Amino acid sequence: MGYSKGAMQLFDPLIDSLRQVPIMAWVPLTIVWFGLGDGPTIFLIAFSGVFPVILNTVAGVQNISKDYYNAARSMGAGPWSIFSKIIVPASLPDILIGGRVAIGLGWMSVI
């Protein structure tokens, strides 16, 4: 989503609308979907933690300077090389921050 405008336009409304629903509002629906037991708990923890990771990853990819892409393309780098050598290393700090926030939100959803 951070690299492709088409993916951003396609997925951003869905992610933003799902993100606005409080985690406690999902409890009855997850019980219907997964029954009683560990299924609803695991889903709610994962559901509360996925949005910080997505948003921080998108922000991390969007904050990469266009000069890096242009330099890689001018040296003959393909899409996979750009992804593995530029996008992942440059956005990794933001991805890890999103993971740290997601762990905190997952723990709060357990409580």
Chimera marker file (.cmm) of the C-alpha trace (Angstrom):
<marker_set name="trace">
<marker id="1" x="0.000" y="0.000" z="0.000" r="1" g="1" b="0" radius="0.5"/>
<marker id="2" x="2.875" y="2.369" z="0.645" r="1" g="1" b="0" radius="0.5"/>
<marker id="3" x="4.469" y="1.613" z="-2.722" r="1" g="1" b="0" radius="0.5"/>
<marker id="4" x="1.369" y="1.352" z="-4.928" r="1" g="1" b="0" radius="0.5"/>
<marker id="5" x="-1.284" y="4.057" z="-5.189" r="1" g="1" b="0" radius="0.5"/>
<marker id="6" x="-3.747" y="1.549" z="-6.611" r="1" g="1" b="0" radius="0.5"/>
<marker id="7" x="-3.397" y="-0.744" z="-3.623" r="1" g="1" b="0" radius="0.5"/>
<marker id="8" x="-3.755" y="2.245" z="-1.292" r="1" g="1" b="0" radius="0.5"/>
<marker id="9" x="-6.969" y="3.359" z="-2.975" r="1" g="1" b="0" radius="0.5"/>
<marker id="10" x="-8.325" y="-0.193" z="-2.881" r="1" g="1" b="0" radius="0.5"/>
<marker id="11" x="-7.471" y="-1.226" z="0.682" r="1" g="1" b="0" radius="0.5"/>
<marker id="12" x="-7.333" y="2.037" z="2.643" r="1" g="1" b="0" radius="0.5"/>
<marker id="13" x="-11.131" y="2.513" z="2.974" r="1" g="1" b="0" radius="0.5"/>
<marker id="14" x="-11.564" y="-1.068" z="4.150" r="1" g="1" b="0" radius="0.5"/>
<marker id="15" x="-8.748" y="-0.857" z="6.684" r="1" g="1" b="0" radius="0.5"/>
<marker id="16" x="-9.866" y="2.525" z="7.992" r="1" g="1" b="0" radius="0.5"/>
<marker id="17" x="-13.462" y="1.399" z="8.430" r="1" g="1" b="0" radius="0.5"/>
<marker id="18" x="-12.512" y="-1.839" z="10.222" r="1" g="1" b="0" radius="0.5"/>
<marker id="19" x="-9.990" y="-0.034" z="12.416" r="1" g="1" b="0" radius="0.5"/>
<marker id="20" x="-12.627" y="2.334" z="13.818" r="1" g="1" b="0" radius="0.5"/>
<marker id="21" x="-14.750" y="-0.430" z="15.355" r="1" g="1" b="0" radius="0.5"/>
<marker id="22" x="-13.876" y="-0.969" z="19.042" r="1" g="1" b="0" radius="0.5"/>
<marker id="23" x="-12.419" y="-4.348" z="19.902" r="1" g="1" b="0" radius="0.5"/>
<marker id="24" x="-15.224" y="-5.125" z="22.366" r="1" g="1" b="0" radius="0.5"/>
<marker id="25" x="-17.794" y="-4.753" z="19.585" r="1" g="1" b="0" radius="0.5"/>
<marker id="26" x="-16.186" y="-7.709" z="17.800" r="1" g="1" b="0" radius="0.5"/>
<marker id="27" x="-16.631" y="-10.088" z="20.768" r="1" g="1" b="0" radius="0.5"/>
<marker id="28" x="-20.187" y="-11.310" z="19.974" r="1" g="1" b="0" radius="0.5"/>
<marker id="29" x="-19.391" y="-11.757" z="16.297" r="1" g="1" b="0" radius="0.5"/>
<marker id="30" x="-16.222" y="-13.735" z="16.997" r="1" g="1" b="0" radius="0.5"/>
<marker id="31" x="-18.091" y="-16.009" z="19.387" r="1" g="1" b="0" radius="0.5"/>
<marker id="32" x="-20.598" y="-16.730" z="16.627" r="1" g="1" b="0" radius="0.5"/>
<marker id="33" x="-17.815" y="-17.319" z="14.097" r="1" g="1" b="0" radius="0.5"/>
<marker id="34" x="-15.411" y="-19.358" z="16.224" r="1" g="1" b="0" radius="0.5"/>
<marker id="35" x="-17.534" y="-20.640" z="19.111" r="1" g="1" b="0" radius="0.5"/>
<marker id="36" x="-16.304" y="-20.697" z="22.681" r="1" g="1" b="0" radius="0.5"/>
<marker id="37" x="-12.698" y="-21.428" z="23.493" r="1" g="1" b="0" radius="0.5"/>
<marker id="38" x="-9.414" y="-20.039" z="22.273" r="1" g="1" b="0" radius="0.5"/>
<marker id="39" x="-10.546" y="-19.138" z="18.741" r="1" g="1" b="0" radius="0.5"/>
<marker id="40" x="-12.215" y="-15.816" z="19.563" r="1" g="1" b="0" radius="0.5"/>
<marker id="41" x="-9.373" y="-14.825" z="21.873" r="1" g="1" b="0" radius="0.5"/>
<marker id="42" x="-6.682" y="-15.444" z="19.267" r="1" g="1" b="0" radius="0.5"/>
<marker id="43" x="-8.711" y="-13.627" z="16.607" r="1" g="1" b="0" radius="0.5"/>
<marker id="44" x="-9.275" y="-10.575" z="18.808" r="1" g="1" b="0" radius="0.5"/>
<marker id="45" x="-5.608" y="-10.363" z="19.775" r="1" g="1" b="0" radius="0.5"/>
<marker id="46" x="-4.509" y="-10.648" z="16.145" r="1" g="1" b="0" radius="0.5"/>
<marker id="47" x="-7.218" y="-8.269" z="14.965" r="1" g="1" b="0" radius="0.5"/>
<marker id="48" x="-6.261" y="-5.586" z="17.460" r="1" g="1" b="0" radius="0.5"/>
<marker id="49" x="-2.580" y="-5.914" z="16.586" r="1" g="1" b="0" radius="0.5"/>
<marker id="50" x="-2.700" y="-6.022" z="12.811" r="1" g="1" b="0" radius="0.5"/>
<marker id="51" x="-3.664" y="-2.377" z="12.247" r="1" g="1" b="0" radius="0.5"/>
<marker id="52" x="-0.666" y="-0.730" z="13.939" r="1" g="1" b="0" radius="0.5"/>
<marker id="53" x="1.654" y="-2.953" z="11.925" r="1" g="1" b="0" radius="0.5"/>
<marker id="54" x="-0.128" y="-2.132" z="8.654" r="1" g="1" b="0" radius="0.5"/>
<marker id="55" x="-0.248" y="1.604" z="9.298" r="1" g="1" b="0" radius="0.5"/>
<marker id="56" x="3.380" y="1.833" z="10.410" r="1" g="1" b="0" radius="0.5"/>
<marker id="57" x="4.542" y="-0.280" z="7.471" r="1" g="1" b="0" radius="0.5"/>
<marker id="58" x="2.700" y="1.952" z="5.015" r="1" g="1" b="0" radius="0.5"/>
<marker id="59" x="4.126" y="5.063" z="6.652" r="1" g="1" b="0" radius="0.5"/>
<marker id="60" x="7.620" y="3.569" z="6.611" r="1" g="1" b="0" radius="0.5"/>
<marker id="61" x="7.444" y="2.744" z="2.907" r="1" g="1" b="0" radius="0.5"/>
<marker id="62" x="6.015" y="6.150" z="2.042" r="1" g="1" b="0" radius="0.5"/>
<marker id="63" x="8.809" y="7.919" z="3.918" r="1" g="1" b="0" radius="0.5"/>
<marker id="64" x="11.542" y="6.345" z="1.780" r="1" g="1" b="0" radius="0.5"/>
<marker id="65" x="13.167" y="8.979" z="-0.399" r="1" g="1" b="0" radius="0.5"/>
<marker id="66" x="12.409" y="8.701" z="-4.120" r="1" g="1" b="0" radius="0.5"/>
<marker id="67" x="16.130" y="9.151" z="-4.757" r="1" g="1" b="0" radius="0.5"/>
<marker id="68" x="16.750" y="5.601" z="-3.548" r="1" g="1" b="0" radius="0.5"/>
<marker id="69" x="14.263" y="4.187" z="-6.052" r="1" g="1" b="0" radius="0.5"/>
<marker id="70" x="15.664" y="6.286" z="-8.877" r="1" g="1" b="0" radius="0.5"/>
<marker id="71" x="19.238" y="5.319" z="-8.060" r="1" g="1" b="0" radius="0.5"/>
<marker id="72" x="18.365" y="1.616" z="-7.939" r="1" g="1" b="0" radius="0.5"/>
<marker id="73" x="16.461" y="1.762" z="-11.231" r="1" g="1" b="0" radius="0.5"/>
<marker id="74" x="19.293" y="3.633" z="-12.924" r="1" g="1" b="0" radius="0.5"/>
<marker id="75" x="21.665" y="0.836" z="-11.894" r="1" g="1" b="0" radius="0.5"/>
<marker id="76" x="19.358" y="-1.807" z="-13.379" r="1" g="1" b="0" radius="0.5"/>
<marker id="77" x="17.603" y="-3.085" z="-10.260" r="1" g="1" b="0" radius="0.5"/>
<marker id="78" x="14.405" y="-5.035" z="-10.797" r="1" g="1" b="0" radius="0.5"/>
<marker id="79" x="11.277" y="-4.969" z="-8.660" r="1" g="1" b="0" radius="0.5"/>
<marker id="80" x="12.410" y="-7.820" z="-6.392" r="1" g="1" b="0" radius="0.5"/>
<marker id="81" x="15.792" y="-6.221" z="-5.844" r="1" g="1" b="0" radius="0.5"/>
<marker id="82" x="14.179" y="-2.881" z="-5.007" r="1" g="1" b="0" radius="0.5"/>
<marker id="83" x="11.900" y="-4.615" z="-2.536" r="1" g="1" b="0" radius="0.5"/>
<marker id="84" x="14.606" y="-6.647" z="-0.832" r="1" g="1" b="0" radius="0.5"/>
<marker id="85" x="17.436" y="-4.108" z="-0.881" r="1" g="1" b="0" radius="0.5"/>
<marker id="86" x="15.598" y="-0.794" z="-0.424" r="1" g="1" b="0" radius="0.5"/>
<marker id="87" x="12.040" y="-1.131" z="0.845" r="1" g="1" b="0" radius="0.5"/>
<marker id="88" x="12.512" y="-3.767" z="3.541" r="1" g="1" b="0" radius="0.5"/>
<marker id="89" x="15.655" y="-2.335" z="5.165" r="1" g="1" b="0" radius="0.5"/>
<marker id="90" x="14.445" y="1.271" z="5.012" r="1" g="1" b="0" radius="0.5"/>
<marker id="91" x="11.004" y="0.522" z="6.447" r="1" g="1" b="0" radius="0.5"/>
<marker id="92" x="12.098" y="-2.069" z="9.032" r="1" g="1" b="0" radius="0.5"/>
<marker id="93" x="12.334" y="0.430" z="11.937" r="1" g="1" b="0" radius="0.5"/>
<marker id="94" x="8.732" y="1.503" z="11.340" r="1" g="1" b="0" radius="0.5"/>
<marker id="95" x="7.591" y="-2.105" z="11.030" r="1" g="1" b="0" radius="0.5"/>
<marker id="96" x="9.224" y="-2.946" z="14.369" r="1" g="1" b="0" radius="0.5"/>
<marker id="97" x="7.607" y="0.078" z="16.019" r="1" g="1" b="0" radius="0.5"/>
<marker id="98" x="4.245" y="-1.135" z="14.711" r="1" g="1" b="0" radius="0.5"/>
<marker id="99" x="4.977" y="-4.563" z="16.157" r="1" g="1" b="0" radius="0.5"/>
<marker id="100" x="5.807" y="-3.048" z="19.520" r="1" g="1" b="0" radius="0.5"/>
<marker id="101" x="2.550" y="-1.092" z="19.565" r="1" g="1" b="0" radius="0.5"/>
<marker id="102" x="0.680" y="-4.201" z="18.388" r="1" g="1" b="0" radius="0.5"/>
<marker id="103" x="2.023" y="-6.242" z="21.308" r="1" g="1" b="0" radius="0.5"/>
<marker id="104" x="0.730" y="-3.600" z="23.722" r="1" g="1" b="0" radius="0.5"/>
<marker id="105" x="-2.681" y="-3.478" z="22.074" r="1" g="1" b="0" radius="0.5"/>
<marker id="106" x="-2.870" y="-7.270" z="21.976" r="1" g="1" b="0" radius="0.5"/>
<marker id="107" x="-2.125" y="-7.415" z="25.670" r="1" g="1" b="0" radius="0.5"/>
<marker id="108" x="-4.809" y="-4.786" z="26.384" r="1" g="1" b="0" radius="0.5"/>
<marker id="109" x="-7.342" y="-6.787" z="24.365" r="1" g="1" b="0" radius="0.5"/>
<marker id="110" x="-6.582" y="-9.855" z="26.497" r="1" g="1" b="0" radius="0.5"/>
<marker id="111" x="-7.252" y="-7.916" z="29.667" r="1" g="1" b="0" radius="0.5"/>
<link id1="1" id2="2" r="1" g="1" b="0" radius="0.2"/>
<link id1="2" id2="3" r="1" g="1" b="0" radius="0.2"/>
<link id1="3" id2="4" r="1" g="1" b="0" radius="0.2"/>
<link id1="4" id2="5" r="1" g="1" b="0" radius="0.2"/>
<link id1="5" id2="6" r="1" g="1" b="0" radius="0.2"/>
<link id1="6" id2="7" r="1" g="1" b="0" radius="0.2"/>
<link id1="7" id2="8" r="1" g="1" b="0" radius="0.2"/>
<link id1="8" id2="9" r="1" g="1" b="0" radius="0.2"/>
<link id1="9" id2="10" r="1" g="1" b="0" radius="0.2"/>
<link id1="10" id2="11" r="1" g="1" b="0" radius="0.2"/>
<link id1="11" id2="12" r="1" g="1" b="0" radius="0.2"/>
<link id1="12" id2="13" r="1" g="1" b="0" radius="0.2"/>
<link id1="13" id2="14" r="1" g="1" b="0" radius="0.2"/>
<link id1="14" id2="15" r="1" g="1" b="0" radius="0.2"/>
<link id1="15" id2="16" r="1" g="1" b="0" radius="0.2"/>
<link id1="16" id2="17" r="1" g="1" b="0" radius="0.2"/>
<link id1="17" id2="18" r="1" g="1" b="0" radius="0.2"/>
<link id1="18" id2="19" r="1" g="1" b="0" radius="0.2"/>
<link id1="19" id2="20" r="1" g="1" b="0" radius="0.2"/>
<link id1="20" id2="21" r="1" g="1" b="0" radius="0.2"/>
<link id1="21" id2="22" r="1" g="1" b="0" radius="0.2"/>
<link id1="22" id2="23" r="1" g="1" b="0" radius="0.2"/>
<link id1="23" id2="24" r="1" g="1" b="0" radius="0.2"/>
<link id1="24" id2="25" r="1" g="1" b="0" radius="0.2"/>
<link id1="25" id2="26" r="1" g="1" b="0" radius="0.2"/>
<link id1="26" id2="27" r="1" g="1" b="0" radius="0.2"/>
<link id1="27" id2="28" r="1" g="1" b="0" radius="0.2"/>
<link id1="28" id2="29" r="1" g="1" b="0" radius="0.2"/>
<link id1="29" id2="30" r="1" g="1" b="0" radius="0.2"/>
<link id1="30" id2="31" r="1" g="1" b="0" radius="0.2"/>
<link id1="31" id2="32" r="1" g="1" b="0" radius="0.2"/>
<link id1="32" id2="33" r="1" g="1" b="0" radius="0.2"/>
<link id1="33" id2="34" r="1" g="1" b="0" radius="0.2"/>
<link id1="34" id2="35" r="1" g="1" b="0" radius="0.2"/>
<link id1="35" id2="36" r="1" g="1" b="0" radius="0.2"/>
<link id1="36" id2="37" r="1" g="1" b="0" radius="0.2"/>
<link id1="37" id2="38" r="1" g="1" b="0" radius="0.2"/>
<link id1="38" id2="39" r="1" g="1" b="0" radius="0.2"/>
<link id1="39" id2="40" r="1" g="1" b="0" radius="0.2"/>
<link id1="40" id2="41" r="1" g="1" b="0" radius="0.2"/>
<link id1="41" id2="42" r="1" g="1" b="0" radius="0.2"/>
<link id1="42" id2="43" r="1" g="1" b="0" radius="0.2"/>
<link id1="43" id2="44" r="1" g="1" b="0" radius="0.2"/>
<link id1="44" id2="45" r="1" g="1" b="0" radius="0.2"/>
<link id1="45" id2="46" r="1" g="1" b="0" radius="0.2"/>
<link id1="46" id2="47" r="1" g="1" b="0" radius="0.2"/>
<link id1="47" id2="48" r="1" g="1" b="0" radius="0.2"/>
<link id1="48" id2="49" r="1" g="1" b="0" radius="0.2"/>
<link id1="49" id2="50" r="1" g="1" b="0" radius="0.2"/>
<link id1="50" id2="51" r="1" g="1" b="0" radius="0.2"/>
<link id1="51" id2="52" r="1" g="1" b="0" radius="0.2"/>
<link id1="52" id2="53" r="1" g="1" b="0" radius="0.2"/>
<link id1="53" id2="54" r="1" g="1" b="0" radius="0.2"/>
<link id1="54" id2="55" r="1" g="1" b="0" radius="0.2"/>
<link id1="55" id2="56" r="1" g="1" b="0" radius="0.2"/>
<link id1="56" id2="57" r="1" g="1" b="0" radius="0.2"/>
<link id1="57" id2="58" r="1" g="1" b="0" radius="0.2"/>
<link id1="58" id2="59" r="1" g="1" b="0" radius="0.2"/>
<link id1="59" id2="60" r="1" g="1" b="0" radius="0.2"/>
<link id1="60" id2="61" r="1" g="1" b="0" radius="0.2"/>
<link id1="61" id2="62" r="1" g="1" b="0" radius="0.2"/>
<link id1="62" id2="63" r="1" g="1" b="0" radius="0.2"/>
<link id1="63" id2="64" r="1" g="1" b="0" radius="0.2"/>
<link id1="64" id2="65" r="1" g="1" b="0" radius="0.2"/>
<link id1="65" id2="66" r="1" g="1" b="0" radius="0.2"/>
<link id1="66" id2="67" r="1" g="1" b="0" radius="0.2"/>
<link id1="67" id2="68" r="1" g="1" b="0" radius="0.2"/>
<link id1="68" id2="69" r="1" g="1" b="0" radius="0.2"/>
<link id1="69" id2="70" r="1" g="1" b="0" radius="0.2"/>
<link id1="70" id2="71" r="1" g="1" b="0" radius="0.2"/>
<link id1="71" id2="72" r="1" g="1" b="0" radius="0.2"/>
<link id1="72" id2="73" r="1" g="1" b="0" radius="0.2"/>
<link id1="73" id2="74" r="1" g="1" b="0" radius="0.2"/>
<link id1="74" id2="75" r="1" g="1" b="0" radius="0.2"/>
<link id1="75" id2="76" r="1" g="1" b="0" radius="0.2"/>
<link id1="76" id2="77" r="1" g="1" b="0" radius="0.2"/>
<link id1="77" id2="78" r="1" g="1" b="0" radius="0.2"/>
<link id1="78" id2="79" r="1" g="1" b="0" radius="0.2"/>
<link id1="79" id2="80" r="1" g="1" b="0" radius="0.2"/>
<link id1="80" id2="81" r="1" g="1" b="0" radius="0.2"/>
<link id1="81" id2="82" r="1" g="1" b="0" radius="0.2"/>
<link id1="82" id2="83" r="1" g="1" b="0" radius="0.2"/>
<link id1="83" id2="84" r="1" g="1" b="0" radius="0.2"/>
<link id1="84" id2="85" r="1" g="1" b="0" radius="0.2"/>
<link id1="85" id2="86" r="1" g="1" b="0" radius="0.2"/>
<link id1="86" id2="87" r="1" g="1" b="0" radius="0.2"/>
<link id1="87" id2="88" r="1" g="1" b="0" radius="0.2"/>
<link id1="88" id2="89" r="1" g="1" b="0" radius="0.2"/>
<link id1="89" id2="90" r="1" g="1" b="0" radius="0.2"/>
<link id1="90" id2="91" r="1" g="1" b="0" radius="0.2"/>
<link id1="91" id2="92" r="1" g="1" b="0" radius="0.2"/>
<link id1="92" id2="93" r="1" g="1" b="0" radius="0.2"/>
<link id1="93" id2="94" r="1" g="1" b="0" radius="0.2"/>
<link id1="94" id2="95" r="1" g="1" b="0" radius="0.2"/>
<link id1="95" id2="96" r="1" g="1" b="0" radius="0.2"/>
<link id1="96" id2="97" r="1" g="1" b="0" radius="0.2"/>
<link id1="97" id2="98" r="1" g="1" b="0" radius="0.2"/>
<link id1="98" id2="99" r="1" g="1" b="0" radius="0.2"/>
<link id1="99" id2="100" r="1" g="1" b="0" radius="0.2"/>
<link id1="100" id2="101" r="1" g="1" b="0" radius="0.2"/>
<link id1="101" id2="102" r="1" g="1" b="0" radius="0.2"/>
<link id1="102" id2="103" r="1" g="1" b="0" radius="0.2"/>
<link id1="103" id2="104" r="1" g="1" b="0" radius="0.2"/>
<link id1="104" id2="105" r="1" g="1" b="0" radius="0.2"/>
<link id1="105" id2="106" r="1" g="1" b="0" radius="0.2"/>
<link id1="106" id2="107" r="1" g="1" b="0" radius="0.2"/>
<link id1="107" id2="108" r="1" g="1" b="0" radius="0.2"/>
<link id1="108" id2="109" r="1" g="1" b="0" radius="0.2"/>
<link id1="109" id2="110" r="1" g="1" b="0" radius="0.2"/>
<link id1="110" id2="111" r="1" g="1" b="0" radius="0.2"/>
</marker_set>
